[in-house]
Amino acid sequence: MPRATRRLILACITLPLAVLVAALIAGRDGHAVDLDAVLAAPGIAHWLGCDVLGRDVLARLAEGLRLSLTVGVAVI
């Protein structure tokens, strides 16, 4: 197997796992609205910042990833 293929496979496995682990560590709800954190920049409290409703971007990314992986596995 070519080296580039192995790197691509590793990236496709590692990145989703890293997002899920980071979301578990942060422990936030992706649907919780926090009007004090509207458009907050990335920092200690919100690793990837917040959107226009104050929802944590990392938590929303992890929820979307979980749903995409579930659908992908169910289809296969």
C-alpha angles and dihedrals in degrees: 000000000000118000093241091055092053091051092050092050091048091050092048090054100037101047098056091045091050092052093049093048092047090050091050090051092048091046099198130147113242092213098049111112116217109182091189090063099049109152091351115177120242112281145126095305096043112025095197097024129243136285129235092286095048094254117150109255095207092053091048091048091051092049091050091047092051091051093047093049091047092051092045093051092045092052093049 
